[in-house]
């Protein structure tokens, strides 16, 4: 991801679409959006049909992209330091910290699960007290209470 963000071929305003497509391709390989979406919906996942799940995962991944891509694009050479890992069966946590240009250390943990066909894949991240799926779940829960049938794109 870092090499993509630092690539001179993808720098500049005229390369926004190409840069975002490259970042999304990498994110699709690194993150298990299906698992993240399932965790975000919590108990509301189970009653969905397979078609509804597929549609939700697609829209949820698009939402995450729109929410975080501009932040990712702000990467300006900050140092990313590996701090350790813990593996328990098919689950792992990898610790990192991002050291900003002014020296602030931001710890980020990645939770991964082992997939039979694709190796390790990120299922959640946490930074200080914020967790990606839990944050998504609280906002998703309030919107699900108001609808009796899913209408993700409404």
Secondary structure, DSSP 8 states (H G I E B T S, - for coil): -HHHHH-GGG-SGGGHHHHHHHHHHHHHHHB-HHHHHHHHHGGGSTTS-HHHHHHHHHHHHHHHHHHHHHHHHT--S-EEEEEEEEEETTEEEEEEEEE-TT--EEEEEEEEEEETTTEEEEEEEEETTEEHHHHHHHHHHHHHHT-SS--TT-
